[in-house]
């Protein structure tokens, strides 16, 4: 899967950056990789919630 990558600037509080830095170090990822990991997990969770809500309608 070859996806074009774009440059995206993000402003976050220093405390959040420090937290991401710790998590990325622990998980042996770059900070960017850690952010992408969290975004992907949030996307999966949203899909599960949407699928679950559709079944309950």
N, C-alpha and C positions, 0 to 999 in steps of 0.2 A: 504494500500500500504506500504509494508515493504521494504525499500531500505537500502542497506548496506551503512554506512557512512564511509568516509575515512578521515584521517588527512591530511590537506593541509596547508602548511605554505605560507604566502603571505607577501611580503614586500611592504609597501605603505608609501607615505610621511606622516609626522606627521599631516600636515594640513588636509589630507584626513581622517586620523583616527579620528581626532577631529570632523570633519563634520559627519562621520558615528556614532560616539558616541552620538552627539546631536540628530541626526535623530532617532537612536535606542531608546534613552531615551524618546523622544517625542512619538514614536509609541509603546512603551512598549515591545520592542524586545531586544534580545541580539545583540551585534554587528554582530556576526555570522548570526543570524536570519535576520538582516537588509540586509546584503550582499546577502544572499540567496533570499530574497524578490526582491532586485534589479536585480539579475541575472535572476530570473524567469520572471520578467516583460520584460527584454531585450529579452529573449528567445521568449516570446509571441509576442512582437513587430516584431522581425525578421520573425517569421512565418507568421504574417499578411502581412508584406511587400513582402515576397516570394510568398504567395498565390495571392496577388494583381498583382504582376509582371507576374505570370503565366497566369492569366486571360487576361492580356493585350497583350499577344504574339500572 
